[in-house]
Amino acid sequence: MDARNILIRPVISEKSYALIAEGKYTFRVNDRAHKTQIAQAVHEVFGVKVAQVRTSKVRSKPKRRGLSQGRTRAWKKAIVQLAPGERIELFEGAETA
């Protein structure tokens, strides 16, 4: 698998922003990727040293719109902890003046 196919997108939430202060970054990843592939992909794409990777499966939720029912997709989440002193500038220029 290519590194760009493993890392789908960063997860943007209050919890993920709080984890950035601890040096942990959250990504939505390919369902078939394992921890070693995720660590190598983060190193290749961002050029940082990875200390630890934790993964979890996010289950689908039931949704309704009017009379039609369905479910959201299940997906895989990875929380990547970087080595001390390493940073990823995910949201450059996002600060307000």
Secondary structure, DSSP 8 states (H G I E B T S, - for coil): --HHHHEEEE--SHHHHHHHTTTEEEEEE-TT--HHHHHHHHHHHH---EEEEEEEEE---EEEETTEEEE---EEEEEEEE-TT----TTTT-S--
